[in-house]
Amino acid sequence: FYGPQPNMLGQEKSVEADALSCQARCSITPSCTFFTFWPDGGCHLQDSTALAQTTQHGVVAGAVACIAPCFASKVFYGPVTNMP
């Protein structure tokens, strides 16, 4: 996911058919910069404060708009831990 929270302020998890649908949701959501699509269909949106982190197989994440390659597998955006 992107974070420090699973979703950006004012957004909740939705269920989408695929990563492209999740990205489309991000594209119509003000301030959305990144999306994360989980194997259960969960779609989480984040703003520009989110940071990429590695995660489990089957998770797809990407930017609101991109030039190929658009998605990264086993990546999510979330908080930096142990940041100085």
Number of C-alpha atoms within 10 A of each C-alpha: 30 28 24 16 15 20 22 23 13 6 13 12 15 13 14 19 12 16 22 16 15 27 28 14 18 24 18 10 15 8 15 21 21 29 32 30 29 23 13 12 18 19 28 30 35 29 22 13 14 23 17 18 15 14 14 12 11 13 22 25 28 25 21 22 13 9 7 6 7 14 19 15 16 15 21 28 27 20 18 13 7 5 5 4
